[in-house]
Structures are given as structure tokens and as C-alpha cells.
Amino acid sequence: MTPILVIIAAGIGCASLVAFAVTAFMPGSDSTQAEDRLQELARRRPKGGADAGDEPSLLLAGGLDDSKHWSHVITGSVPALGTYLEQANIRLTPPQFMGICAGACGAGVIIASLTPGLPIIFAPFAGLILGVVPMAWLKMARARRLGLLGRQLPEALELLGRSLRAGHSLAAGFGLIASEMSEPISVEFGRVFQEQNFGIPLEEALDDMADRVPNMDVRFFATAVILQRQTGGDLAEILDKIGHLVRERIQILGQVQALTGEGRLSGIVLLAMPPLLFFVMLWMNKEYIMKLFNDPIGQKLLVVAIVTQVIGALVIRKIVTIKV
């Protein structure tokens, strides 16, 4: 097989691997059973009209354009990608992000193919590594933003409770949070405030915010407000109790992270050591390491090593991930 055909085949393979990685590592939902019950409870409310829940909000649906570009049809198989981009506050569409991943993958294949002395068989691996980098960056940006929002939530609830005790309306309290607090919580509460100004019922705007933010505390808050508007009660006191509960959960979560820090560090070392040793051996003794690719037994051992690495990563992640 000529080098050009190898590069083309490697590029196609990397694009397929990137698409598979996007689908595998970005599930459609992070909800738990408790969150699902809260969501179902929040949805049991009277609608503003007969068709109030049939039409999606223009603010969330992207306007009046119903046309489907071919790229949107392709990325429609990855429904969580658009949600991830929105949760990370990244101003990119799913086709644009997939294009960046494919471009990084192709760049890795080309760079590895044109590097002198590097075997052509490394081109797919280089493309896969560079293709996964944008996805890893997206997950990190999303986790960082959602974590910051969760830490800001108790202060926002206290501010909203003080606003209600001062005689302001609930909508005015949302506007106060949007103007006085920093991102990202100001953006989410400001969006609820703007949606209500556009005529969307507050219950629907809160439910949409709970769907956008996969945080159980936000779901608790939205459900409490929706139920209070239906049944009555002291909303300021409810918000104070939720804020106290959130602060306790954050404190417990910090303790859990401190206790599992050793396990996470061990996992990072164990997962990084084999690739690091591989590249060191490739640099020191290339002929020795190439037996993994040229010899049939070496190829089988390489496949077994990769599979066991993936299994080990999943097991370590399962051990150190504790939900509070």
C-alpha cells in the first residue's frame, strides 16, 4: 500500500474514532434517579395554554429558521454535543466543533506522516490524540463552569431570599442576581429573567434552566419554586433551607475529594506510565519497540495492552467517583 493510501485510510479511521469518542464520552444526560423524579414532579404543573408546551422557545431553538444543513443532520446523532457546548458557554455550533475535531485529527495524521524517521503506522495514533484534545478541553471547560456555578448557588439563594424579604418580586430577585453576581450564575439567572420578560411563564423558564444546568441543587431550587407557586408558603424560608443544604453538600464533597485524592493521583500515574515508557523506548531503541508492530505476537500484545489500559481507566474512574 502506498503512503498516500495509508494516510487517507488513517484519516478516515481517525475521523470515525473521533465521532465514536464524541458519542461515547458525551452521554445524553448526567441525571440521577433523584433528578429524574424532581424533573417529573416539576413538569406536573398547569400550562399557560393548550399548546404552551408544544412549541419550543425561540430563544432556545435558534429563531425561526427550520432549515436543516447537511452538517446538522450528521451531528444530529450526537444530541448531547450541543448541550455540552451550551453548558460550557462556548459559542460554537455542533458542526463547527466537529469540524475542529476533524481538522485536528487530520493535522495529526499529516504531521506524523511528514515527520522524518517516524513510521507511517503512528499517523492514526497521532491523529486520534489531536482529535481528542478539543473534546477533552470541552469537558474540562464544562466541568469548570458547572462547578463554579454550583459553588455560587448558595450565595445566589441567600441574595434571592433577602430580596424577597425586602418586598421585591421573585422576578426582580432574578434580575438582581443577574446584575450583582458574576458569571456563570448571573448568565443563567439573567436568562430566566429575560425569558420571563419575553412572556415565557416563570415555571417554564425555571424548568429550562434546570435542564440546561445538570446540577441536582439547581433542580431542587427550580422544583421548590414551582411547587411554592402552586401551593403557597414562605419562599424566603425555603430558599434559606436549600442554601444551607447546598453548603453542607459542598462541604461533604470537598471532604470526599480530599479522601479520594490519593486514588486519583495513583490512577493518573498508572495510566500515564505505559505511554511515557513507550515513547522513551521508541527514542532510545527504535528497533526494539517496533517489534510490537512488525511481529504478529507483538501486535496482539499491543492490542491487549490498549484494551487493559482502557479497562483500568474505567475501573479507577468508577472507584474514585463518589456522588454526594
FENQUIMO-V62253 format. One record per pair of residues at least 4 apart in sequence whose C-alpha atoms are under 6 Angstrom apart, sorted by the first residue. I is the first residue (numbers start at 0). J is the second residue. Records with the same first field share a line. If there is no record, write none. Layout:
# FENQUIMO-V62253
I: J  J
This chain:
# FENQUIMO-V62253
5: 9
9: 123
10: 105
13: 127
14: 101
19: 23
20: 24
21: 25
22: 77
27: 79
30: 34
41: 222
46: 51
47: 51
56: 60
57: 61  62
70: 94
71: 75
81: 93
84: 89
86: 141
87: 140  141
98: 102
100: 130
103: 129  130
104: 126  127  129  130
105: 126
107: 125  126  129
108: 122  123  125  126
111: 122
112: 119  122
126: 130
142: 146
148: 183  184
153: 242
156: 238  242
159: 172
160: 235
162: 167  172
163: 167
173: 188  192
174: 192
175: 179
176: 180  185
177: 185  188  189
180: 185
181: 185
182: 186
185: 189
191: 204
194: 199
195: 199  200  201
202: 225
205: 221
209: 217  218
223: 227
227: 231  232
256: 260
259: 319
266: 270
267: 271
268: 272
280: 284
281: 285  288
290: 294  297
291: 297  298
292: 298
307: 311
316: 320
